[in-house]
Amino acid sequence: MAEDMIEGAATTDVPNNKGAFIESLVRNNRKIREDRAQAIFEDAELIFKRKVEDLQVKLNRLKRSRENMLDLSPNNATSLIVAADFDAEEYVNKDMALGIDIRNTEIELDIARKRYSYLFGKTL
């Protein structure tokens, strides 16, 4: 058992204790393709997962921003928002724009989640 261990690493990865360099030189095409495929898969999965997470953060922020628009309370106890200071058209335009951004982001997020599930066999 002790012969199988060199500095805490199992030597079973390298046949006949020849070393990693010779193992790398004599790898067959199938092993090379498997190694490359695994590297591509891991990179793509990580980046795809980050994209889904970024879309979720964006959606949460948009929803929070829209909810914050409902807060028309005064800034302090002595100030009041009077009707003359409130621009209804600007409020409606901003609310509609946020609503459209929210809907588009929800669609993007749904597509990204479904595609991730299809490509990587996992759900987020």
C-alpha positions in Angstrom: 0.0 0.0 0.0 2.8 2.4 0.8 4.4 1.7 -2.6 1.2 3.1 -4.2 1.7 6.4 -2.5 4.2 9.1 -3.4 4.0 12.3 -1.4 0.3 11.7 -0.8 -0.6 11.1 -4.4 -1.7 7.8 -5.7 0.5 6.5 -8.6 -2.3 4.5 -10.1 -2.9 7.4 -12.5 0.5 6.7 -14.1 1.1 3.1 -15.3 4.2 1.3 -14.1 5.4 4.4 -12.2 6.9 5.9 -15.4 5.9 9.5 -14.5 3.3 12.0 -15.8 5.4 13.2 -18.6 5.7 9.9 -20.4 2.1 9.2 -19.7 1.2 12.4 -21.4 3.3 11.5 -24.4 1.8 8.0 -24.9 -1.9 8.9 -24.3 -4.1 7.6 -27.0 -6.5 9.8 -29.1 -9.5 8.7 -27.1 -8.0 9.9 -23.8 -6.9 13.2 -25.4 -10.4 13.8 -26.7 -11.9 12.9 -23.3 -9.6 15.3 -21.5 -10.3 18.1 -23.9 -14.0 17.5 -23.8 -14.0 17.5 -20.0 -12.2 20.9 -20.0 -14.6 22.4 -22.5 -17.6 21.0 -20.6 -16.4 22.4 -17.3 -15.7 25.9 -18.7 -19.0 26.1 -20.6 -21.0 24.9 -17.6 -19.4 27.4 -15.2 -19.9 30.3 -17.6 -23.5 29.2 -18.3 -24.3 28.9 -14.6 -22.8 32.4 -14.0 -25.0 33.8 -16.8 -28.1 32.4 -15.1 -27.1 33.7 -11.7 -26.4 37.2 -13.3 -29.8 37.2 -14.9 -31.4 36.3 -11.5 -29.6 39.2 -9.8 -30.6 41.6 -12.6 -34.3 40.5 -12.2 -34.2 40.9 -8.5 -32.7 44.4 -8.8 -35.3 45.4 -11.4 -38.2 44.2 -9.2 -36.7 46.0 -6.2 -36.4 49.2 -8.1 -40.0 49.0 -9.3 -41.2 48.3 -5.7 -39.2 51.3 -4.5 -41.1 53.5 -6.8 -44.2 52.9 -4.6 -42.4 54.6 -1.7 -43.7 58.2 -2.1 -43.3 58.9 1.6 -41.5 62.1 2.6 -37.7 62.1 3.0 -38.0 63.3 6.6 -40.8 64.3 9.1 -41.0 67.9 7.9 -41.0 67.4 4.2 -44.0 66.4 2.1 -44.3 65.4 -1.6 -46.8 67.8 -2.9 -48.8 67.1 -6.0 -47.0 69.9 -7.9 -43.7 68.1 -7.3 -45.0 64.7 -8.6 -44.5 64.1 -12.4 -47.1 61.5 -13.2 -46.0 61.0 -16.8 -42.4 60.4 -15.8 -43.6 58.0 -13.1 -45.7 56.0 -15.5 -43.0 56.0 -18.2 -40.4 54.7 -15.7 -42.8 52.1 -14.3 -43.6 50.8 -17.8 -39.9 50.7 -18.8 -39.1 48.7 -15.7 -42.0 46.4 -16.4 -40.7 45.7 -19.9 -37.2 45.2 -18.6 -38.5 42.8 -15.9 -40.5 40.8 -18.5 -37.6 40.6 -20.9 -35.2 39.5 -18.2 -37.8 36.8 -17.0 -37.9 35.5 -20.6 -34.1 35.5 -20.8 -33.8 33.7 -17.4 -36.4 31.1 -18.4 -34.6 30.4 -21.7 -31.2 30.2 -20.0 -32.4 27.8 -17.2 -34.1 25.5 -19.7 -31.0 25.5 -22.0 -28.7 24.9 -19.0 -30.9 21.9 -18.0 -30.9 20.5 -21.5 -27.1 21.0 -22.0 -25.8 19.9 -18.6 -28.6 17.6 -17.3 -28.9 19.7 -14.1 -31.4 22.3 -12.9 -30.7 25.7 -11.4 
